[in-house]
Amino acid sequence: MTLRTIPLAAAQTLPVWRRPVFLLFLMAAAMPLAFSTWSALLNNFVIERAGFTGVEIGWLHTVREIPGLLAVVVIAILLLFREQVLAAVMLILLGAATAVTAWFPSLGGIMVITLLSSIGFHYFETVNQSLQLQWIDRARAPRVIGWIVAIGSAASLVAYALIVLTWRAFELSYNTVYLASGGACVLIALFCLFAYPQFEAPHPQNRHLVLRRRYWLYYALQFMAGARRQIFVVFAAFMMVEKFGFGVEQVTALMLINFLANMLIAPYLGRFISRFGEQASMLVEYGGLFCVFVLYGGLYWFDWGVWLAATLYVVDHLFFAMSFAQKTYFQKIADPADMAPTAAVAFTINHIAAVFLPAGLGYLWVTSPGAVFGLAAGMAATSFLLALLIPRHPSAGNETRLSGGDGWSVVPAE
């Protein structure tokens, strides 16, 4: 099928399944099939097949975050490719790398294949965020992005349910599961690449590096989110395997519960943001995460047991599901032409700490795991304080409570 370019406004005349929002839904479903499956099996795979400890898992996640730190490279790539095409190509790379993960059961092999899949994941997420903010109007953004989160969670739910139901029943191998999940991602990405026209947004994107002083609070929130989230991504699931002896089915079942909860709750989170604003959402998220990380630390200091650990893991995911409030906050304050370059800059800022923290904290983990989660609690508290600076109705010129606007009254949209 030949690719053609049509204006975004004209896309509403297409069948529903060929419209831009439906394409975003499809890509939201494809990415977790590969990435979530890789994540679900990773800790068991590297411990059983490669003998990883906290040190090796820390270094692995440091390598995994390098492409995120280099997300600004996307700006240069967009001089050659359209964002929509690049998104599909990066999904293909993510799926293909995931598919062959089990072929390289050594430290070096796992590092290389993880780097490749990470390039696909991070560069896809960079342009996907930009496309969401360009293709979805501001009034509908919180609710539509909430549905996108729910669809991604539903895709993860399907993948995890299949693993839980079939892993022991059919004596599946890591290779079989990785091939199936990565291959499914590749097939959907190919469909997205060839079955859709190229949608032309009304505001051409800047193709150079964009750093604006008035976006400083957004940058700070991104930095703290990247640092805080890495501690959870790297060490929370690793704790479930190392400390509590969870097997593949148990880790996957826990993640299945997470995504079932996200699938059901994410649309309501979008409504919450629409009604109460981004600041309220972030304050709830960061305050909740502070409590969760304090309790995580208590699991090591007071040995409270596996059921609390599992409960905290699920609650942790629910708070992280609220993080798309950062996207809609930026959409309200940003120049429409800044979506693509700022998405790349934000991903780089988000991963500055992410590249260095996992390896460094891996050494702290082997001596004091509770201290790692204590550090995460401090980061959540810092994010909470930053969120207090977000106006109730952010807009260009009223980016923070320090911007000159009153931060409280309704500011007309641009």
Residue, then its C-alpha position, 0 to 999 in steps of 0.5 A: m500500500t502506497l504511503r500518502t500525506i494528508p492534513l491532520a484535519a482531513a483525517q476525520t474523513l477516513p474510516v475510524w481504524r485509519r485515523p491518527v488516534f487509532l494509530l496511536f492506540l495500535m502503537a500503544a498496544a504493540m510496544p508493551l507486547a515486546f517491552s513488558t514481556w522482556s521486563a517480566l522475564l528479565n530478572n529471572f532470566v539473568i539470575e538463572r542463565a547469567g548469574f546476575t547479582g545487584v551489581e550486574i543488574g545495575w550495570l545492565h540498566t545503566v546500559r539500557e538507559i544510554p539511548g534515553l540519555l541520547a534521545v536528542v539524537v532524534i532531532a537529527i534523525l528527523l531531518l531524514f525521516r518523518e516522526q510517524v515513520l520513525a515511530a514504526v521503525m523503532l517499534i520494529l527494532l524493539g520487537a526484533a531485539t526482544a525476539v532474540t534476547a534468549w539467544f545471548p545468555s551472557l553478560g556481554g550478549i545481554m548488554v548488546i541486545t538490551l542496548l538495541s532494544s533500548i534504542g527502539f524503545h526510547y526513540f519510539e517513546t520520544v516521537n510517540q510522545s510528540l505525536q500524541l501532543q500534536w495529534i490530540d487537541r488540548a481539551r481532549a488530551p488528558r482523557v485520550i492519553g488516559w485511554i492510550v495508557a489503558i490500551g497499553s496496559a491491556a496489551s501487557l495484561v494479555a501478554y502476562a496472562l498468557i505467560v501465567l497460564t502457559w509457562r508451566a502448563f506447556e513448559l515454555s522456554y525463555n526463547t519461545v516467549y521472547l520470539a512470540s512477543g517480539g514477533a507480534c510487536v514487529l508485525i503490528a509495527l509493519f501494519c502501522l508503517f504501511a496501512y496508514p497515510q502520513f498525517e501532516a500536523p498543522h504546526p511544522q516542528n522545529r528541527h533544531l535543539v530547543l531549550r527555553r527558560r520558561y520550560w524550566l519546571y518541566y525540565a526539573l520534573q522530568f529529571m526527578a521522574g527519571a531518577r526516581r523511576q529508575i530505582f523502582v524499575v531496577f530494584a523493585a522487581f529484583m527485590m521480589v526475586e532476590k529477597f522473596g524468591f518469586g518465580v516467573e509466574q509469580v513476577t508475571a502475575l504481579m505485573l498482570i495485576n498492575f496492568l489490569a488495575n492501570m487498564l481500569i483506572a487510567p481513563y478515570l485518571g484522565r478525567f481527574i486531570s481534566r477536572f482538577g488539573e495537572q498540579a493536583s494529579m502530581l501532588v497525589e502521585y508524588g505524595g503517594l510515591f513518598c509513602v510507598f518508598v518509605l514502606y519499601g525501605g521498611l521491608y528490609w529494615f523491619d522484614w514486614g513480609v511478602w504480602l506488603a511487598a506485593t501490595l506496594y508493587v501494585v500501588d507503586h504502578l498506580f501512582f506512576a500511571m498518573s505521570f502523563a499529567q506531565k505531558t498535558y502540563f507541557q502541552k498547555i505551556a509550550d509553543p506548538a512547534d516545540m513538541a518534537p524537539t522538546a520531547a527529545v530534550a525531555f527524554t535526555i533530561n529524564h535519563i541523565a540520572a537514569v544512566f548513572l544511578p543504576a550502576g552506582l546504586g547496585y553497589l549500595w544495594v548489596t550493602s543496604p537495600g533499604a537505603v536505596f528506597g530511602l533515597a527514592a523517597g527523598m526524590a519523591a519529596t523533592s518532586f512534590l515540592l516542585a509540583l507546588l509551583i505548577p499553576r492551577h491553569p498553566s499556559a504560555g506566560n503562566e508556566t509556574r507560580l513564579s512566572g508573573g501570572d497569579g497561578w490561581s485564576v483561569v488563564p485563556a488558552e492560546 
